[in-house]
Amino acid sequence: MLANPHPSDYPPATAREILLVGFDQPVDKNILQMPIQGDWIHCTQESNAFLAFRWLTQHVEDLSTFHLPYAVLCQADWLIRDQFHLVRQMAAHPHLCTVPFVVFADKDKLPNMAMLLAEGVDD
């Protein structure tokens, strides 16, 4: 097997970064068996769209440390109250538009899936 003749210009991320947005309590209370920190994963939790987008852009602005977050996990009610502002900002960004945006909802409060998908939610 030949080595890749075009190695990436960007250093590999040491851990997969996940941004958690809009959860009222620590996410491990909402998502069973969710590892919050570890050698392979690092989670940051925000409850404000401005701070969340700032965290995201800081990860892609400096080319010497450039790495895309692995995913954004968001609470559905928060996203709807935010009027989809965060997901729209990500969709308009040249790099962040490729980061998966996943929404979580309570079983008894399922939002309109067609609406979520139309706004740019991935899952």
C-alpha positions in Angstrom: 0.0 0.0 0.0 1.4 3.4 -1.0 1.5 6.3 1.5 -0.9 9.1 0.8 1.0 11.5 -1.5 -1.1 14.4 -0.3 -1.0 14.5 3.5 -3.4 16.9 5.1 -2.1 20.4 5.8 -4.0 20.3 9.1 -2.9 18.4 12.2 -5.2 15.7 13.4 -7.4 16.4 16.3 -6.4 14.6 19.5 -10.0 14.1 20.5 -13.4 14.4 18.8 -15.0 17.6 19.9 -18.7 17.7 20.4 -20.7 20.8 21.2 -23.9 20.3 23.3 -26.4 23.2 23.0 -29.6 24.0 24.9 -29.6 21.3 27.5 -30.9 22.5 30.9 -28.9 20.0 32.8 -25.7 18.1 32.2 -26.1 16.1 29.0 -25.3 12.7 30.6 -28.6 13.2 32.5 -30.4 13.4 29.1 -28.4 11.0 27.0 -27.8 7.7 28.7 -24.3 6.4 28.7 -23.0 9.6 27.0 -19.3 9.9 27.8 -18.7 13.6 28.5 -14.9 13.5 28.6 -12.3 10.9 27.6 -9.3 10.2 25.5 -11.4 10.0 22.3 -14.1 12.6 23.1 -14.4 16.0 24.5 -17.7 17.7 25.0 -18.4 21.4 25.6 -21.8 22.6 26.7 -23.4 26.0 25.9 -26.8 27.4 26.4 -26.4 30.6 24.4 -26.4 30.7 20.5 -23.8 33.4 20.4 -21.4 31.6 22.7 -22.0 28.3 20.8 -21.3 29.9 17.4 -18.2 31.6 18.9 -16.9 28.2 20.2 -17.5 26.7 16.7 -15.8 29.4 14.8 -12.8 29.4 17.1 -12.2 25.8 16.1 -11.9 26.6 12.4 -10.4 30.1 12.3 -6.8 29.3 13.1 -5.3 27.1 10.3 -2.5 25.8 12.6 -5.1 24.2 14.8 -8.0 23.8 12.3 -10.3 20.9 13.0 -14.0 20.6 12.6 -16.1 19.6 15.6 -17.4 16.1 15.3 -21.0 17.1 15.8 -23.4 19.6 17.4 -26.0 18.0 19.6 -28.9 20.3 20.4 -32.1 20.1 22.4 -35.1 20.6 20.1 -37.2 23.0 22.3 -34.1 25.3 22.7 -33.5 25.3 18.9 -37.1 26.2 18.2 -37.0 29.0 20.8 -33.8 30.2 19.2 -35.7 30.3 15.9 -33.0 28.1 14.3 -30.5 30.9 14.4 -27.5 28.6 15.3 -28.2 26.0 12.6 -28.7 28.7 10.0 -25.3 30.4 11.0 -23.6 27.0 10.6 -25.2 26.3 7.3 -23.9 29.7 6.0 -20.4 29.1 7.2 -18.0 27.6 4.6 -16.6 25.0 7.0 -19.2 24.5 9.7 -21.9 23.7 7.1 -20.4 20.2 7.0 -20.6 19.5 10.7 -23.6 17.2 11.6 -26.3 19.0 13.6 -28.3 16.5 15.6 -31.5 17.4 17.6 -32.7 15.5 20.6 -36.3 15.7 21.8 -38.4 14.2 24.6 -40.7 11.3 23.4 -43.8 13.3 24.4 -42.6 16.6 22.7 -41.5 15.4 19.2 -41.2 18.4 16.9 -42.2 18.5 13.3 -39.4 16.6 11.6 -40.0 18.1 8.1 -39.6 21.5 9.6 -36.4 20.6 11.3 -34.9 19.1 8.2 -36.0 22.1 6.1 -34.1 24.3 8.6 -30.8 22.4 8.1 -30.9 19.8 10.9 -29.2 16.6 9.9 -30.9 14.1 12.3 
